[in-house]
Amino acid sequence: MTIDEALAGRRGPVVTRVRYELVTPAGAVLGDVTPAFARGSIEANEDRAVYRTAQFVIDPGRPEAREINPLSDVVRVTVDVLAGGGWVPCPVGVFCLTMPRHTVTERGVAAWEVQAFDLARLLLDETTTSAYAVPAGANPVEAAAAVIAARGLPAQLAPVSAALSADRQWPAGTPWLEVVNGLLQAAGCYSLWFDRFGIARSMPARDLATVAPAVTYGPGRMLTGSVTVESELTRLANRVVAVVTDPALPAWSATAENTDPNSPLSIPRLGKVFTEVLEVESAASQAALQAMAERYLREEAGLYRRMTFATLLDPRRDAHEVYAVEAPAPAGGRWWTRGHRFTLEPGAVMEHTVARVVIGGLA
């Protein structure tokens, strides 16, 4: 039985177990502390600087709890799936713990409630101690990778052929995550996120129409219950004007327009312009800024639709994936994932949020 068949419950109930391990930020295992964790939940949200967050309940009465230091420890969570007669490990995140909230009864401390954040929190908590500069001509992705490596964190950033057109500088006290994301934005890449294995990732922004779906959900394909689709008109735009805000850079601007005569949202069809101004801190070049404007028009500006639905637990999901959903219009087709959440317990379902922009029509 394959992992796909096991997770879909095609040959019997879905059987899982959860493991919690203390690890170093680089991924070396320090010890298994599973018995100390009573329960937990995980949420992923691409609209946050830290993509994955978690909530854990720790039993301080278990011996393993004495090994946990919430101020410094990092925990890797793995969902093991029973498939083909053995356990298939599916890591679901690597998290920095924070100081717990204590629940106290007349018999003493009953539980620790701990918030946790993926390893981006380390880049958010640590800042520059003096002005930090990257010179003109440097590859911004390589510069971002160097910052991450200097913090001792694993990273796999997709290479990009780009060069900064002017020096970039950040003042003392700037979070390293802000430095990294500024460099990645200049290269036309997604903001940094940490995947479920605890590896820092980024890649050039992609077009929904060109990306192969990472997964297909539908009847008999893990989808459970109904789906909800809603439209958001506050993002409606058929013209995007992108401007660079860094005064050290040339006063570049770029414009992207929906002029498709077959689109009911286009300028010629509506006879009206809805403009969205996109302020960009940095761009490697005028061409890079133009690409940002066109991507924003394609992915954000239009008739923005958001959909929510639930599936059986799928611990393999990550950021910036495309889902194919088998359902009647307007729910069917390709969607960008925006996030998900689930509890770490047997029989849990996974709640997904996905979105797409309708440029060519209203369906």
PEPE-V979711 format. One record per pair of residues at least 24 apart in sequence whose ideal C-beta (glycine too) atoms are under 8 Angstrom apart, sorted by the first residue. I is the first residue (numbers start at 0). J is the second residue. D is the distance in Angstrom with one decimal. If there is no record, write none. Layout:
BEGIN
I_J_D / I_J_D
END
This chain:
BEGIN
0_82_5.2 / 0_83_4.8 / 0_84_7.9 / 1_82_6.5 / 1_83_7.1 / 2_80_6.1 / 2_82_4.9 / 2_87_5.2 / 2_89_7.8 / 4_82_7.2 / 5_80_5.4 / 5_81_6.5 / 5_82_3.7 / 5_83_7.7 / 5_87_7.4 / 6_80_6.3 / 6_221_6.7 / 6_311_6.3 / 6_312_7.1 / 6_313_5.9 / 7_219_7.6 / 7_220_6.6 / 7_221_5.2 / 7_311_6.7 / 8_311_6.4 / 13_80_7.5 / 13_311_6.1 / 13_312_7.1 / 13_346_7.4 / 14_80_7.4 / 14_81_3.9 / 14_345_7.9 / 15_78_5.4 / 15_79_6.4 / 15_80_5.5 / 15_81_7.2 / 15_312_6.9 / 15_345_6.3 / 16_78_7.6 / 16_79_4.9 / 16_86_7.3 / 17_76_6.7 / 17_77_7.2 / 17_78_5.7 / 17_79_7.6 / 17_343_4.8 / 17_344_7.8 / 18_76_7.4 / 18_77_4.6 / 18_79_6.4 / 18_88_7.9 / 19_74_5.5 / 19_75_7.5 / 19_76_5.8 / 19_77_8.0 / 20_74_6.8 / 20_75_4.8 / 20_77_7.2 / 21_66_6.8 / 21_67_7.2 / 21_72_5.7 / 21_73_7.0 / 21_74_6.2 / 22_73_5.5 / 22_74_7.2 / 22_75_4.7 / 22_93_6.6 / 22_197_7.5 / 23_73_6.8 / 24_73_5.7 / 24_93_8.0 / 24_118_6.0 / 24_121_6.5 / 24_150_8.0 / 24_151_5.9 / 24_152_5.6 / 24_197_7.6 / 25_151_6.0 / 25_152_7.2 / 25_153_6.0 / 26_75_7.7 / 26_93_7.5 / 26_153_6.3 / 26_196_7.6 / 26_197_5.9 / 28_75_7.7 / 30_66_6.0 / 31_63_7.8 / 32_63_4.4 / 32_64_7.5 / 32_66_5.9 / 32_67_6.0 / 32_74_7.3 / 33_63_7.5 / 34_58_7.9 / 34_61_5.1 / 34_62_7.8 / 34_63_5.0 / 35_61_4.5 / 35_63_3.9 / 35_64_4.2 / 35_66_7.8 / 35_67_6.3 / 37_110_6.7 / 38_342_7.2 / 38_343_6.5 / 38_344_6.3 / 39_76_7.1 / 39_342_7.3 / 39_343_4.2 / 40_340_6.8 / 40_341_6.9 / 40_342_4.6 / 40_343_6.3 / 41_76_7.1 / 41_91_5.9 / 41_92_5.8 / 41_340_6.7 / 41_341_6.2 / 41_343_6.9 / 42_338_7.0 / 42_339_7.5 / 42_340_4.0 / 43_316_7.6 / 43_318_6.9 / 43_338_4.8 / 43_339_5.3 / 43_340_7.1 / 44_337_7.4 / 44_338_4.1 / 45_192_7.6 / 45_318_5.7 / 45_319_7.3 / 45_336_7.5 / 45_337_5.3 / 45_338_5.7 / 46_337_7.1 / 46_338_7.5 / 48_119_6.7 / 48_123_6.5 / 48_176_6.4 / 48_180_7.9 / 48_190_7.6 / 49_116_4.9 / 49_117_5.9 / 49_119_4.6 / 49_120_5.6 / 49_123_6.6 / 50_117_6.0 / 50_119_6.6 / 50_192_4.1 / 50_193_6.5 / 50_318_5.7 / 51_92_4.8 / 51_94_7.2 / 51_116_7.4 / 51_117_4.0 / 51_193_6.8 / 51_195_7.8 / 52_114_7.1 / 52_115_6.8 / 52_116_5.5 / 52_117_7.4 / 53_92_6.5 / 53_94_5.1 / 53_114_7.5 / 53_115_4.2 / 53_116_7.6 / 54_112_7.1 / 54_113_7.3 / 54_114_6.2 / 54_115_7.4 / 55_96_7.6 / 55_111_8.0 / 55_112_7.6 / 55_113_4.6 / 55_115_6.1 / 56_110_5.3 / 56_111_7.0 / 56_112_5.8 / 56_113_7.5 / 57_99_6.7 / 57_110_6.9 / 57_111_4.1 / 57_113_6.0 / 58_110_6.4 / 58_111_7.9 / 59_108_5.4 / 59_110_7.3 / 59_111_5.7 / 64_111_7.6 / 67_96_7.2 / 68_96_8.0 / 69_96_4.3 / 69_97_6.1 / 69_98_5.2 / 69_99_5.6 / 69_111_7.6 / 69_113_6.0 / 70_96_7.8 / 70_98_6.5 / 72_96_5.2 / 73_118_7.3 / 74_115_6.9 / 75_197_6.6 / 76_343_6.9 / 78_312_7.2 / 78_314_4.3 / 78_343_7.3 / 80_314_7.3 / 89_195_7.8 / 89_314_3.9 / 89_315_5.9 / 90_195_5.0 / 90_196_5.3 / 90_197_7.6 / 90_314_7.8 / 91_195_5.3 / 91_314_4.8 / 91_343_7.9 / 92_117_6.0 / 92_193_8.0 / 92_195_5.5 / 92_197_7.4 / 93_117_6.4 / 93_118_5.9 / 93_193_6.9 / 93_196_7.2 / 93_197_3.1 / 94_118_8.0 / 95_120_4.8 / 95_121_6.4 / 117_192_7.9 / 117_193_4.4 / 117_197_7.4 / 118_152_5.9 / 118_193_4.8 / 118_197_5.7 / 118_199_7.2 / 119_176_5.9 / 119_191_6.5 / 119_192_7.0 / 119_193_5.5 / 119_199_7.7 / 121_150_6.4 / 121_152_6.8 / 122_147_7.3 / 122_150_6.4 / 122_152_7.5 / 122_174_6.7 / 122_175_4.5 / 122_176_3.9 / 122_179_6.4 / 122_191_7.5 / 123_174_5.1 / 123_175_7.7 / 123_176_4.6 / 124_174_7.5 / 125_150_6.8 / 125_174_7.3 / 125_175_5.5 / 126_171_7.6 / 126_172_5.1 / 126_173_5.8 / 126_174_5.2 / 126_175_6.7 / 127_169_5.9 / 127_170_7.4 / 127_171_5.5 / 127_172_6.6 / 127_173_4.9 / 127_175_7.0 / 127_178_6.9 / 128_171_5.9 / 129_171_5.0 / 130_168_5.8 / 130_169_7.0 / 130_170_5.8 / 130_171_6.0 / 131_168_6.9 / 131_169_4.9 / 131_173_6.9 / 131_178_6.2 / 132_166_5.9 / 132_167_6.8 / 132_168_4.4 / 132_169_7.8 / 133_163_6.3 / 133_166_7.1 / 133_167_4.7 / 133_168_7.8 / 133_182_6.7 / 134_163_7.3 / 134_166_5.5 / 135_162_7.7 / 135_163_5.2 / 135_164_6.2 / 135_165_5.1 / 135_166_5.2 / 136_162_5.2 / 136_163_6.4 / 137_162_6.7 / 137_163_5.3 / 138_162_6.1 / 138_163_8.0 / 138_186_7.8 / 139_163_5.7 / 139_167_8.0 / 139_182_4.1 / 139_183_6.9 / 139_185_4.5 / 139_186_4.4 / 139_283_6.3 / 140_182_7.1 / 140_183_6.7 / 140_186_5.0 / 140_188_6.6 / 140_201_7.4 / 142_182_5.2 / 143_178_7.8 / 143_179_4.6 / 143_182_4.2 / 143_183_5.5 / 143_191_7.4 / 143_201_7.4 / 146_175_5.8 / 146_178_5.9 / 146_179_5.4 / 146_182_7.7 / 147_179_6.5 / 147_191_7.8 / 147_199_5.2 / 150_175_6.6 / 152_199_5.8 / 153_197_6.9 / 153_198_4.9 / 153_199_6.7 / 154_198_6.6 / 154_199_3.8 / 154_200_7.5 / 155_198_5.6 / 155_199_7.3 / 155_200_6.0 / 156_183_7.8 / 156_188_7.7 / 156_199_7.2 / 156_200_7.0 / 156_201_4.9 / 156_202_7.6 / 157_188_7.4 / 157_201_6.7 / 157_202_4.0 / 157_203_6.4 / 159_186_4.7 / 159_187_7.2 / 159_188_6.4 / 159_203_5.9 / 161_185_7.3 / 161_186_4.5 / 161_187_7.3 / 161_283_4.4 / 161_284_7.6 / 161_287_6.7 / 162_283_6.2 / 162_284_8.0 / 163_281_7.9 / 163_283_5.9 / 164_248_6.9 / 164_249_7.3 / 164_282_7.9 / 164_283_6.1 / 164_284_5.6 / 165_245_7.9 / 165_247_5.4 / 165_248_5.1 / 165_249_7.5 / 166_247_6.6 / 167_245_7.6 / 167_247_7.6 / 167_281_6.3 / 168_247_7.5 / 181_280_5.8 / 181_281_5.7 / 182_281_7.9 / 184_279_6.9 / 184_280_6.4 / 184_281_6.1 / 184_282_7.8 / 185_281_4.2 / 185_282_5.8 / 185_283_4.9 / 185_287_7.1 / 186_283_5.9 / 186_287_7.3 / 187_282_7.9 / 187_283_7.4 / 187_287_5.2 / 187_290_5.5 / 187_291_6.2 / 187_294_7.7 / 189_318_7.7 / 189_319_5.9 / 192_318_4.7 / 192_319_7.8 / 194_317_5.3 / 194_318_7.4 / 195_314_7.4 / 195_315_7.6 / 195_316_7.9 / 195_317_6.1 / 200_318_7.4 / 202_319_7.3 / 204_294_5.1 / 204_298_7.6 / 205_319_7.3 / 206_294_7.7 / 206_297_6.4 / 207_297_7.5 / 207_298_7.1 / 207_321_6.4 / 207_333_5.8 / 207_335_6.1 / 207_355_6.3 / 208_333_7.6 / 210_321_4.6 / 210_333_8.0 / 211_321_7.2 / 212_320_8.0 / 212_321_4.9 / 212_322_6.1 / 212_323_3.9 / 212_333_6.4 / 213_316_7.6 / 213_317_7.8 / 213_320_4.1 / 213_321_6.1 / 213_322_6.9 / 214_313_6.9 / 214_315_7.9 / 214_316_7.3 / 214_320_7.3 / 214_322_5.8 / 214_323_7.3 / 215_322_7.5 / 215_323_4.3 / 215_324_7.6 / 215_325_6.6 / 216_308_7.3 / 216_310_5.5 / 216_322_6.2 / 216_323_7.4 / 216_324_5.4 / 216_325_7.0 / 216_351_8.0 / 217_324_6.5 / 217_325_2.7 / 217_326_6.5 / 218_325_6.7 / 220_325_6.7 / 221_310_4.2 / 221_311_4.5 / 221_313_6.3 / 222_308_6.6 / 222_309_7.7 / 222_310_5.6 / 222_324_7.6 / 222_325_7.6 / 222_326_7.7 / 223_309_5.1 / 223_310_6.1 / 223_311_6.5 / 223_348_6.0 / 224_308_7.2 / 224_309_5.5 / 225_308_7.6 / 226_306_5.7 / 226_307_6.9 / 226_308_4.0 / 226_324_7.3 / 226_326_5.9 / 226_330_4.8 / 227_306_6.6 / 227_307_5.0 / 227_308_7.2 / 228_304_6.1 / 228_305_7.5 / 228_306_4.7 / 228_329_5.4 / 228_330_5.4 / 229_304_7.1 / 229_305_5.6 / 229_306_7.7 / 230_302_5.9 / 230_303_6.9 / 230_304_5.4 / 231_303_4.4 / 231_304_7.5 / 231_305_6.4 / 232_302_7.5 / 232_303_7.9 / 233_303_8.0 / 234_275_7.4 / 234_299_6.0 / 234_300_6.3 / 234_301_7.4 / 234_303_4.2 / 234_356_7.8 / 235_264_7.4 / 235_273_5.4 / 235_300_7.5 / 235_301_6.9 / 235_302_6.3 / 235_303_7.4 / 236_273_4.7 / 236_274_6.3 / 236_275_3.8 / 236_296_7.3 / 236_300_3.6 / 236_301_6.9 / 237_264_5.7 / 237_265_5.8 / 237_266_5.2 / 237_269_6.8 / 237_272_6.4 / 237_273_5.3 / 237_296_8.0 / 237_300_7.3 / 237_301_7.5 / 238_266_6.8 / 238_272_5.3 / 238_273_6.9 / 238_274_4.7 / 238_275_7.2 / 238_296_7.9 / 239_274_7.5 / 239_275_5.1 / 239_276_7.9 / 239_277_5.7 / 239_292_4.9 / 239_293_7.8 / 239_295_5.0 / 239_296_4.6 / 239_300_5.3 / 240_274_6.2 / 240_275_7.5 / 240_276_5.2 / 240_277_6.9 / 240_292_7.2 / 241_276_7.9 / 241_277_4.3 / 241_278_7.9 / 241_279_5.6 / 241_288_5.4 / 241_289_7.7 / 241_291_5.4 / 241_292_3.9 / 241_295_7.0 / 242_276_6.8 / 242_277_7.3 / 242_278_6.0 / 242_279_6.8 / 243_279_5.5 / 243_280_7.5 / 243_281_6.8 / 243_282_5.7 / 243_288_6.4 / 244_278_5.1 / 244_279_6.7 / 244_280_5.5 / 245_280_5.6 / 245_281_5.3 / 248_281_6.5 / 248_282_7.3 / 249_285_7.8 / 251_282_6.4 / 251_285_5.1 / 251_288_5.1 / 252_288_7.5 / 253_285_7.1 / 253_288_4.5 / 253_289_4.1 / 253_291_7.1 / 253_292_4.3 / 254_292_6.4 / 255_289_7.4 / 255_292_4.1 / 255_293_4.4 / 255_295_7.2 / 255_296_4.3 / 256_296_7.5 / 257_296_6.5 / 257_300_8.0 / 257_301_7.1 / 257_358_5.9 / 259_358_7.2 / 259_359_6.4 / 261_359_6.6 / 261_360_7.7 / 262_358_5.9 / 262_359_4.9 / 262_360_6.4 / 263_360_6.1 / 263_361_5.8 / 264_301_5.9 / 264_302_6.1 / 264_357_7.3 / 264_358_6.5 / 264_360_7.9 / 264_361_7.6 / 275_299_7.6 / 275_300_5.0 / 296_358_7.5 / 297_356_6.8 / 297_358_6.7 / 298_335_7.4 / 298_356_5.8 / 299_356_6.3 / 300_356_6.8 / 301_356_3.9 / 301_357_5.6 / 301_358_4.6 / 302_356_6.8 / 302_357_4.2 / 302_358_8.0 / 302_361_6.4 / 303_354_6.6 / 303_355_8.0 / 303_356_5.5 / 303_357_8.0 / 304_329_6.8 / 304_354_6.4 / 304_355_5.7 / 304_356_7.4 / 304_357_6.2 / 305_337_7.3 / 305_352_6.6 / 305_353_7.4 / 305_354_4.7 / 306_330_6.1 / 306_334_6.3 / 306_352_7.4 / 306_353_5.1 / 306_354_7.1 / 307_350_6.7 / 307_351_6.8 / 307_352_5.3 / 307_353_7.8 / 308_350_7.7 / 308_351_5.7 / 308_353_7.8 / 309_348_4.8 / 309_349_6.6 / 309_350_5.2 / 309_351_7.2 / 310_348_6.7 / 310_349_5.2 / 310_351_6.6 / 311_348_6.4 / 311_349_7.0 / 312_341_5.7 / 312_347_5.0 / 312_348_6.6 / 312_349_5.1 / 313_349_5.7 / 316_349_7.6 / 316_351_7.9 / 322_351_7.3 / 322_353_5.7 / 324_353_7.5 / 328_362_5.6 / 329_362_6.1
END
